[in-house]
Amino acid sequence: MATTRLTFAVTDVLGRPPQAGTVAEVKLTWTDAQGPVTQRATVPLDRPVTRAVPAEEWSRIDLDVAHPDYAPESVALTRSSPDAPVYWDNRGVGVTRDGDGLSLTMELGRIRQSPVTPPPFTGTRARGDQPGVFFREVPGQPRRYAVLNTPAPPATPLWLEKVTVRTLTDAAPARAEQEGWDRFRTTDQVVALADTGGFLWLEYGANDDAHPPQPRFLVAVWAPKQPPAPSSVPSVDVVCYFTPSTATRGYPVSAYPFRTNYPYSVRRDTAADQPYVVVGYRHLLRDLNLVQAQHVSGRPAVVVVPVLPALPPGKENERFAWQPFNSQEGTHRLLLEVVRFLHRFGYGGSGSGTDFSRWQGSTAPVGLLPPLPTARRSSSVATPPPALGNVTVSGFSSAIMGIFPLLTRKEISLPDRFPRHLFGGDAAAFQAVWREWWDLDLELNAEATGIKAAEYERLLLRWFAAGNDRRLRLYHCDHTMGTTPPALRFAALAGLPHKAGVLPGLAEEWHSEDGRWSAAFYRAGLLRARTRPAGVLPLFPLEAADAGLIHPFTAALGFGHASKLRAV
């Protein structure tokens, strides 16, 4: 009987094979006129593996690979006859044919969809760790993450609700005699989240069966609708946004390797509040409205938000703060893993940048059950993955503690706990695509962060000067500036050639002639009003009650404005 010789090799997103000494569970099934036959084996995958398929007339070959360090992957090869082209249904796989032999390469990633789970029944309370993100199904609508299917007046799910989003066209306020939004030049656009693109909760890191246990992190991702990609290999621009530290905000604490109390646990004595999940919704979709701002900018990028665990007190635990993303190789690996996952998930190219039917939790595995199989498009031509395009690093408030080290730290500083072959990327490759820095009212109090403002400015300007195409955006209010004049707080930046606009006692705005850098400084009196327009997001802080909103409102203004200036 003639056989087909199948040689397959696996690599990570950097093109490297799994570490020597590790093994994977491999299931190979072929189907011919007699039916399916399955072989199972435990094999090392640090080198290509060859298996014989003893069936000349096979019509289908299924290959499933499960490695403890990577998300499981599968591919189905089909053909209508021995001489017909071979088709495969995984965009992370490439197949070449040589006579009776087939060579297959498979990319293994460390990203997978977060599982979902039903919320607690009405009148009951969930407790402790949950098996996934809460979802909700409503009549006439597909299954979605619970917050997206939560009705908003008048009973329209948040995902479908149309809201007016207001963004700055100029960071410099123009009319001191007015108040509120009327002091700024702005544009309005009505947006429904469903029209912007797709939203996913993802897990990044090792599988639950990894030995020894390895960390895995919760990551929120929004991807914009995009036109069909050209025939050339596209690139995907990414804005990586860091939220403030969760350490001081009442989040459940979780010690390394972060396998309890994170990421799906509920807050004590609440019905269905998953605080680590809520923080992503709050920044991206509800309070700061970052997704809507990206959409209306006309220059949307994929937005990636790692949501990090709150650590127990003590110096032993503090060293894990912001790891491994406070290094260039750590952030590079995360963003590369996300971009490659989205490619394998079907995002981009051939019009699939506009099809988000599998997103919003609709195809996520439920609880501890394996994910349901979904139909995947087959092709006889390899689909090269997109490159990681322009990268923006952005952060709000105390996130400075996580992103400040990126300015100088190339390698992961705790490689024994976050192995570089699993969490590390390529610092040089990251520097080549890292194009923008958005300071969204980052904390400047050295007593709170351990970072001196002058040292932050010095290293930031050194990074900025190291690349001709780099961009720098700063937005600050009294919360982080205090009463210090901008020219004293950022003396070196003020010394660069620039144009300035001033509303005495209210605001200053600086920008370079070529537009590569800009800075806006707002006093609290500018960002409070007696009234605000109904239904306009983000909410303008009110004089009577919203002093605490000025800080996040500054970040929301900055993110929307910087998005319009983003280099593409």
WOBELPE-V168209 format. One record per residue. PSI is psi in radians with two decimals (999 if undefined). D_FIRST is the distance of its C-alpha to the first C-alpha in Angstrom with 2 decimals. Layout:
psi=PSI d_first=D_FIRST
psi=PSI d_first=D_FIRST
This chain:
psi=2.29 d_first=0.00
psi=2.61 d_first=3.77
psi=2.78 d_first=6.40
psi=2.18 d_first=10.05
psi=2.01 d_first=12.61
psi=2.05 d_first=15.64
psi=2.14 d_first=18.91
psi=2.54 d_first=21.93
psi=2.55 d_first=25.57
psi=2.59 d_first=28.60
psi=2.83 d_first=32.23
psi=-3.02 d_first=35.56
psi=-0.20 d_first=37.82
psi=0.08 d_first=39.18
psi=0.24 d_first=35.81
psi=2.53 d_first=35.80
psi=2.81 d_first=33.06
psi=2.72 d_first=34.07
psi=2.40 d_first=36.36
psi=2.49 d_first=34.95
psi=-0.23 d_first=35.00
psi=2.70 d_first=34.12
psi=2.80 d_first=30.91
psi=2.66 d_first=29.23
psi=2.14 d_first=27.40
psi=2.24 d_first=24.05
psi=2.16 d_first=22.10
psi=2.13 d_first=18.69
psi=2.24 d_first=17.52
psi=2.63 d_first=14.75
psi=2.23 d_first=14.99
psi=-2.81 d_first=12.88
psi=-0.40 d_first=13.94
psi=-0.17 d_first=13.76
psi=-3.04 d_first=16.09
psi=2.56 d_first=16.56
psi=2.36 d_first=15.26
psi=2.38 d_first=17.62
psi=2.44 d_first=17.86
psi=2.50 d_first=21.39
psi=2.64 d_first=22.73
psi=1.99 d_first=26.11
psi=2.63 d_first=25.89
psi=2.53 d_first=28.46
psi=0.43 d_first=28.20
psi=0.03 d_first=30.65
psi=2.79 d_first=27.84
psi=2.60 d_first=24.50
psi=2.36 d_first=21.60
psi=2.32 d_first=17.92
psi=2.53 d_first=15.19
psi=2.30 d_first=11.40
psi=1.74 d_first=10.24
psi=1.09 d_first=6.76
psi=1.87 d_first=7.00
psi=-0.58 d_first=6.92
psi=0.53 d_first=9.98
psi=2.52 d_first=11.95
psi=-0.30 d_first=15.64
psi=2.43 d_first=17.29
psi=2.20 d_first=17.19
psi=2.29 d_first=20.34
psi=2.15 d_first=21.70
psi=2.28 d_first=24.95
psi=2.22 d_first=27.01
psi=1.96 d_first=30.21
psi=2.37 d_first=32.43
psi=-0.37 d_first=35.95
psi=-0.10 d_first=37.66
psi=2.78 d_first=36.16
psi=2.48 d_first=35.72
psi=2.56 d_first=32.28
psi=2.69 d_first=30.02
psi=2.78 d_first=27.00
psi=2.52 d_first=25.03
psi=2.18 d_first=22.78
psi=2.32 d_first=20.47
psi=2.68 d_first=19.90
psi=2.69 d_first=18.78
psi=-0.37 d_first=19.18
psi=2.88 d_first=16.29
psi=-0.53 d_first=13.75
psi=-0.07 d_first=16.70
psi=2.78 d_first=19.36
psi=2.65 d_first=21.27
psi=2.29 d_first=20.48
psi=2.62 d_first=23.42
psi=2.74 d_first=24.59
psi=0.41 d_first=27.60
psi=2.09 d_first=29.25
psi=-0.11 d_first=31.80
psi=0.24 d_first=31.63
psi=2.50 d_first=28.04
psi=2.45 d_first=26.91
psi=2.30 d_first=23.44
psi=2.67 d_first=22.56
psi=2.37 d_first=19.52
psi=1.62 d_first=18.49
psi=-2.12 d_first=15.71
psi=0.03 d_first=12.47
psi=2.63 d_first=14.70
psi=2.32 d_first=17.24
psi=2.25 d_first=20.51
psi=2.30 d_first=22.59
psi=2.38 d_first=26.18
psi=2.31 d_first=27.98
psi=2.25 d_first=31.74
psi=2.26 d_first=33.16
psi=3.01 d_first=36.75
psi=0.38 d_first=39.50
psi=2.42 d_first=40.82
psi=2.77 d_first=40.10
psi=2.41 d_first=42.06
psi=2.46 d_first=44.83
psi=2.82 d_first=44.44
psi=2.81 d_first=47.05
psi=2.61 d_first=49.00
psi=2.53 d_first=51.63
psi=2.87 d_first=55.22
psi=2.63 d_first=57.50
psi=2.64 d_first=59.01
psi=2.29 d_first=62.46
psi=-0.09 d_first=65.09
psi=2.93 d_first=62.76
psi=2.36 d_first=62.09
psi=2.68 d_first=58.97
psi=2.41 d_first=59.38
psi=-2.63 d_first=57.77
psi=2.46 d_first=54.19
psi=2.73 d_first=52.20
psi=0.02 d_first=48.41
psi=-3.04 d_first=48.61
psi=2.37 d_first=50.70
psi=2.40 d_first=52.61
psi=2.89 d_first=51.46
psi=2.42 d_first=53.24
psi=2.32 d_first=52.28
psi=2.65 d_first=54.99
psi=2.30 d_first=55.05
psi=0.01 d_first=53.77
psi=2.60 d_first=52.35
psi=2.91 d_first=48.95
psi=2.33 d_first=48.67
psi=2.89 d_first=50.21
psi=2.49 d_first=51.63
psi=-0.75 d_first=54.79
psi=-0.63 d_first=57.26
psi=-0.46 d_first=55.78
psi=0.18 d_first=56.15
psi=2.19 d_first=59.61
psi=2.45 d_first=62.16
psi=2.63 d_first=64.84
psi=2.34 d_first=67.95
psi=1.43 d_first=67.86
psi=0.51 d_first=64.74
psi=2.23 d_first=62.30
psi=2.55 d_first=59.41
psi=-0.65 d_first=59.85
psi=-0.47 d_first=56.64
psi=-0.15 d_first=58.17
psi=2.34 d_first=61.82
psi=2.22 d_first=63.46
psi=2.74 d_first=65.76
psi=2.13 d_first=67.90
psi=2.22 d_first=66.91
psi=2.28 d_first=69.58
psi=2.75 d_first=68.92
psi=2.44 d_first=71.17
psi=-0.27 d_first=71.38
psi=2.27 d_first=73.66
psi=-0.26 d_first=73.95
psi=2.08 d_first=77.69
psi=2.53 d_first=79.83
psi=-0.32 d_first=82.26
psi=1.66 d_first=84.86
psi=-0.48 d_first=86.83
psi=-0.24 d_first=89.12
psi=-3.04 d_first=86.28
psi=2.83 d_first=84.29
psi=-2.48 d_first=80.73
psi=-0.48 d_first=78.13
psi=-0.21 d_first=80.94
psi=-0.24 d_first=81.49
psi=2.80 d_first=78.10
psi=2.13 d_first=76.45
psi=2.92 d_first=73.48
psi=2.60 d_first=71.04
psi=2.55 d_first=69.78
psi=2.35 d_first=66.49
psi=2.26 d_first=65.33
psi=2.39 d_first=61.92
psi=2.36 d_first=59.59
psi=-0.63 d_first=56.97
psi=-0.38 d_first=54.33
psi=-0.10 d_first=55.11
psi=-0.56 d_first=54.70
psi=-2.41 d_first=51.02
psi=2.65 d_first=49.05
psi=2.42 d_first=49.81
psi=2.48 d_first=47.52
psi=2.25 d_first=48.09
psi=2.72 d_first=45.60
psi=2.40 d_first=45.05
psi=2.18 d_first=44.65
psi=-2.74 d_first=43.68
psi=2.82 d_first=41.67
psi=2.91 d_first=40.01
psi=-0.42 d_first=41.85
psi=0.22 d_first=39.61
psi=2.47 d_first=40.28
psi=2.20 d_first=41.80
psi=2.87 d_first=44.54
psi=2.38 d_first=45.54
psi=2.71 d_first=45.78
psi=2.65 d_first=47.91
psi=2.50 d_first=46.82
psi=2.67 d_first=49.17
psi=2.31 d_first=50.00
psi=2.24 d_first=49.85
psi=2.40 d_first=51.15
psi=2.29 d_first=49.72
psi=2.32 d_first=50.97
psi=2.32 d_first=49.27
psi=2.71 d_first=51.16
psi=2.52 d_first=50.13
psi=2.68 d_first=49.19
psi=2.87 d_first=48.49
psi=2.42 d_first=45.03
psi=2.62 d_first=44.19
psi=3.06 d_first=44.30
psi=-0.50 d_first=41.27
psi=2.78 d_first=42.17
psi=2.12 d_first=41.29
psi=3.05 d_first=44.12
psi=2.76 d_first=45.96
psi=2.04 d_first=47.24
psi=2.53 d_first=50.84
psi=2.36 d_first=51.64
psi=2.02 d_first=54.91
psi=2.00 d_first=54.69
psi=2.23 d_first=57.55
psi=2.19 d_first=58.86
psi=2.90 d_first=60.97
psi=2.80 d_first=63.95
psi=2.46 d_first=63.42
psi=0.00 d_first=62.72
psi=-0.50 d_first=64.52
psi=0.37 d_first=67.96
psi=0.35 d_first=67.22
psi=0.30 d_first=66.69
psi=2.62 d_first=62.90
psi=2.35 d_first=61.27
psi=2.58 d_first=60.88
psi=2.20 d_first=57.57
psi=2.70 d_first=57.12
psi=2.36 d_first=54.22
psi=0.53 d_first=51.27
psi=0.82 d_first=52.56
psi=-0.06 d_first=50.63
psi=2.64 d_first=53.63
psi=0.21 d_first=56.25
psi=2.47 d_first=54.11
psi=-0.07 d_first=52.85
psi=0.16 d_first=52.99
psi=2.72 d_first=55.91
psi=2.65 d_first=58.92
psi=2.49 d_first=62.45
psi=2.37 d_first=64.50
psi=0.52 d_first=66.43
psi=2.79 d_first=64.92
psi=-0.79 d_first=63.02
psi=0.68 d_first=60.11
psi=1.85 d_first=60.95
psi=1.67 d_first=58.02
psi=-0.62 d_first=60.02
psi=-0.54 d_first=57.19
psi=-0.75 d_first=55.64
psi=-0.61 d_first=59.05
psi=-0.61 d_first=59.85
psi=-0.79 d_first=57.03
psi=-0.74 d_first=58.20
psi=-0.73 d_first=61.79
psi=-0.73 d_first=61.28
psi=-0.70 d_first=58.67
psi=-0.41 d_first=59.57
psi=-1.13 d_first=62.96
psi=-0.92 d_first=65.73
psi=-0.35 d_first=64.99
psi=0.79 d_first=62.83
psi=-0.63 d_first=60.80
psi=-0.82 d_first=57.99
psi=-0.67 d_first=60.51
psi=-0.71 d_first=62.24
psi=-0.73 d_first=59.04
psi=-0.80 d_first=58.31
psi=-0.16 d_first=61.75
psi=-0.41 d_first=61.87
psi=-0.05 d_first=59.81
psi=0.92 d_first=57.90
psi=2.58 d_first=55.66
psi=2.89 d_first=53.17
psi=2.30 d_first=50.78
psi=2.19 d_first=53.01
psi=2.20 d_first=51.72
psi=1.76 d_first=53.90
psi=2.25 d_first=53.04
psi=1.94 d_first=54.99
psi=2.67 d_first=55.84
psi=2.63 d_first=56.99
psi=2.36 d_first=60.59
psi=2.64 d_first=60.97
psi=2.74 d_first=63.20
psi=2.77 d_first=66.43
psi=2.55 d_first=66.76
psi=-0.59 d_first=65.97
psi=-0.66 d_first=62.80
psi=-0.55 d_first=61.33
psi=-0.48 d_first=62.97
psi=-0.26 d_first=60.85
psi=-0.08 d_first=57.82
psi=2.29 d_first=59.62
psi=0.01 d_first=57.76
psi=2.60 d_first=54.97
psi=0.30 d_first=52.59
psi=-0.02 d_first=53.65
psi=0.49 d_first=56.91
psi=2.70 d_first=55.13
psi=-0.74 d_first=53.72
psi=-0.54 d_first=50.26
psi=-0.76 d_first=50.24
psi=-0.67 d_first=51.19
psi=-0.76 d_first=48.84
psi=-0.77 d_first=45.84
psi=-0.87 d_first=46.89
psi=-0.68 d_first=47.32
psi=-0.72 d_first=44.09
psi=-0.72 d_first=42.19
psi=-0.82 d_first=43.90
psi=-0.74 d_first=43.22
psi=-0.64 d_first=39.50
psi=-0.81 d_first=39.29
psi=-0.65 d_first=41.02
psi=-0.83 d_first=38.53
psi=-0.50 d_first=35.56
psi=-0.18 d_first=37.64
psi=0.13 d_first=37.86
psi=2.31 d_first=41.36
psi=2.52 d_first=42.32
psi=2.49 d_first=40.96
psi=0.59 d_first=40.25
psi=-0.10 d_first=43.13
psi=-0.08 d_first=41.74
psi=-0.02 d_first=44.85
psi=0.02 d_first=46.72
psi=1.90 d_first=44.44
psi=0.53 d_first=45.39
psi=-0.39 d_first=44.32
psi=-0.02 d_first=42.17
psi=-2.97 d_first=45.07
psi=0.39 d_first=48.25
psi=0.01 d_first=46.34
psi=-0.46 d_first=44.73
psi=0.18 d_first=41.16
psi=2.58 d_first=42.14
psi=2.56 d_first=40.87
psi=2.04 d_first=43.52
psi=-2.33 d_first=44.91
psi=0.12 d_first=42.49
psi=2.64 d_first=39.80
psi=2.66 d_first=36.59
psi=2.57 d_first=36.85
psi=2.50 d_first=35.78
psi=2.49 d_first=32.81
psi=2.62 d_first=34.10
psi=2.34 d_first=32.70
psi=2.52 d_first=31.85
psi=2.30 d_first=31.64
psi=2.66 d_first=28.34
psi=2.67 d_first=28.34
psi=0.11 d_first=26.15
psi=2.34 d_first=28.92
psi=2.48 d_first=29.99
psi=1.75 d_first=33.41
psi=2.48 d_first=35.37
psi=2.66 d_first=37.59
psi=2.70 d_first=41.32
psi=2.73 d_first=43.55
psi=2.04 d_first=46.29
psi=-2.54 d_first=49.32
psi=2.35 d_first=53.00
psi=2.32 d_first=53.77
psi=2.27 d_first=57.00
psi=2.15 d_first=58.15
psi=2.64 d_first=60.66
psi=2.70 d_first=62.47
psi=2.32 d_first=65.29
psi=-2.20 d_first=68.06
psi=0.00 d_first=67.07
psi=-0.24 d_first=63.60
psi=-0.54 d_first=65.33
psi=-0.45 d_first=64.60
psi=-0.64 d_first=60.87
psi=-0.36 d_first=60.80
psi=-0.76 d_first=63.67
psi=-0.42 d_first=61.59
psi=-0.44 d_first=59.04
psi=-0.41 d_first=61.68
psi=-0.43 d_first=61.35
psi=2.04 d_first=58.60
psi=-0.75 d_first=55.32
psi=2.72 d_first=53.37
psi=2.28 d_first=52.93
psi=-0.22 d_first=55.86
psi=1.14 d_first=54.24
psi=-0.34 d_first=50.82
psi=-0.44 d_first=50.69
psi=-0.45 d_first=50.75
psi=1.39 d_first=48.99
psi=2.36 d_first=46.40
psi=-0.55 d_first=46.25
psi=-0.25 d_first=42.47
psi=-0.58 d_first=42.42
psi=-0.08 d_first=45.69
psi=2.54 d_first=46.53
psi=-2.29 d_first=45.87
psi=1.88 d_first=47.43
psi=-0.68 d_first=51.24
psi=-0.71 d_first=51.52
psi=-0.64 d_first=49.15
psi=-0.79 d_first=51.19
psi=-0.55 d_first=54.45
psi=-0.47 d_first=53.16
psi=-0.19 d_first=52.63
psi=1.84 d_first=55.36
psi=-0.43 d_first=57.92
psi=2.66 d_first=60.28
psi=2.13 d_first=62.28
psi=1.93 d_first=63.91
psi=1.81 d_first=66.64
psi=1.31 d_first=67.24
psi=0.84 d_first=70.43
psi=2.53 d_first=69.00
psi=2.28 d_first=71.24
psi=0.15 d_first=73.70
psi=1.88 d_first=75.47
psi=-0.52 d_first=74.81
psi=-0.54 d_first=76.08
psi=-0.56 d_first=73.35
psi=-0.34 d_first=70.45
psi=0.17 d_first=71.45
psi=2.08 d_first=71.02
psi=2.37 d_first=74.12
psi=-0.68 d_first=74.45
psi=-0.67 d_first=75.55
psi=-0.68 d_first=72.50
psi=-0.84 d_first=70.23
psi=-0.73 d_first=71.92
psi=-0.83 d_first=71.75
psi=-0.56 d_first=68.02
psi=-0.77 d_first=67.27
psi=-0.55 d_first=69.17
psi=-0.74 d_first=67.53
psi=-0.79 d_first=64.09
psi=-0.71 d_first=65.39
psi=-0.24 d_first=66.74
psi=-0.14 d_first=63.53
psi=2.31 d_first=61.79
psi=-0.44 d_first=63.27
psi=0.19 d_first=61.28
psi=2.64 d_first=61.95
psi=2.60 d_first=63.83
psi=2.19 d_first=66.11
psi=2.27 d_first=67.46
psi=2.41 d_first=69.92
psi=2.10 d_first=71.52
psi=2.68 d_first=74.05
psi=-3.08 d_first=76.75
psi=-0.48 d_first=79.55
psi=-0.67 d_first=77.19
psi=-0.36 d_first=75.79
psi=-0.42 d_first=78.59
psi=-2.44 d_first=81.61
psi=0.10 d_first=84.77
psi=2.23 d_first=83.71
psi=2.50 d_first=84.01
psi=-0.67 d_first=80.70
psi=-0.35 d_first=82.17
psi=-0.72 d_first=82.80
psi=-0.72 d_first=79.55
psi=1.14 d_first=77.45
psi=-0.71 d_first=79.89
psi=-0.71 d_first=77.40
psi=-0.72 d_first=75.70
psi=-0.44 d_first=79.15
psi=-0.17 d_first=79.92
psi=2.60 d_first=77.17
psi=2.27 d_first=78.28
psi=2.91 d_first=77.92
psi=2.60 d_first=79.57
psi=2.53 d_first=80.97
psi=2.38 d_first=82.03
psi=2.31 d_first=84.34
psi=1.83 d_first=85.72
psi=2.23 d_first=88.38
psi=-0.05 d_first=87.77
psi=-0.75 d_first=84.59
psi=2.71 d_first=81.88
psi=2.53 d_first=80.90
psi=2.27 d_first=78.00
psi=2.58 d_first=77.01
psi=2.58 d_first=74.48
psi=2.78 d_first=73.83
psi=-0.68 d_first=74.55
psi=-0.03 d_first=70.89
psi=0.11 d_first=69.80
psi=-0.39 d_first=67.48
psi=2.65 d_first=69.35
psi=2.73 d_first=71.53
psi=2.42 d_first=73.27
psi=2.35 d_first=75.08
psi=2.08 d_first=77.52
psi=2.35 d_first=78.85
psi=2.72 d_first=81.78
psi=-0.59 d_first=81.64
psi=-0.43 d_first=84.36
psi=-0.57 d_first=82.13
psi=0.50 d_first=79.26
psi=2.50 d_first=81.29
psi=2.76 d_first=82.76
psi=-0.62 d_first=84.98
psi=2.90 d_first=82.60
psi=2.68 d_first=79.11
psi=2.44 d_first=77.43
psi=2.44 d_first=75.60
psi=0.19 d_first=71.85
psi=2.24 d_first=71.45
psi=2.54 d_first=68.98
psi=2.75 d_first=69.29
psi=2.22 d_first=72.42
psi=2.27 d_first=75.48
psi=2.47 d_first=77.32
psi=2.60 d_first=80.61
psi=-0.62 d_first=83.83
psi=-0.52 d_first=84.57
psi=-0.17 d_first=81.45
psi=0.60 d_first=78.55
psi=-0.62 d_first=79.50
psi=-0.21 d_first=76.26
psi=-0.22 d_first=74.23
psi=-0.72 d_first=75.56
psi=-0.99 d_first=73.12
psi=-0.52 d_first=69.87
psi=-0.67 d_first=71.43
psi=-0.75 d_first=71.89
psi=-0.71 d_first=68.21
psi=-0.76 d_first=67.26
psi=-0.81 d_first=69.57
psi=-0.75 d_first=68.17
psi=-0.77 d_first=64.50
psi=-0.71 d_first=65.13
psi=-0.80 d_first=67.22
psi=-0.60 d_first=64.92
psi=-0.63 d_first=61.96
psi=-0.41 d_first=63.86
psi=-0.08 d_first=64.41
psi=2.37 d_first=60.89
psi=2.36 d_first=59.55
psi=999 d_first=56.55
